[in-house]
């Protein structure tokens, strides 16, 4: 996994843990060509609990016209790409949280409410 991907994984895991009960999902995609042991090690190292898809045939790359890694697609409840983020992002920061919470119909309405939920769970 690339360094920028590694940088953003902890914040992705945190928002997933804080929002998964609010109909929020994360699906990570690995483009690694090696054995699945590499993915399992990465998942364990970062304590990831969201699914990671293996895309050895580059279908995601072709379908979503990706240009590099990491790339994040925020997809709304209707399956429409609402936002494309190229490069790593600190998803716990207010900018990322606001974008996600605007798309969630039920759940925390502000970053502060989200952070309170994280503290209560952790």
Buried (B, 14 or more C-beta within 10 A) or exposed (E): BEEBBBBBBBBBBBBBBBBEEBEBEBEBBBBBEEEEEBBEEBBEEBEBEBEBEEBEEEEBBEEBEBEEBBBBBBBEEEEEEBBEBEEBBBBBEEEBBEBBBEBBEEBBEEBEEBBEBBEEEE
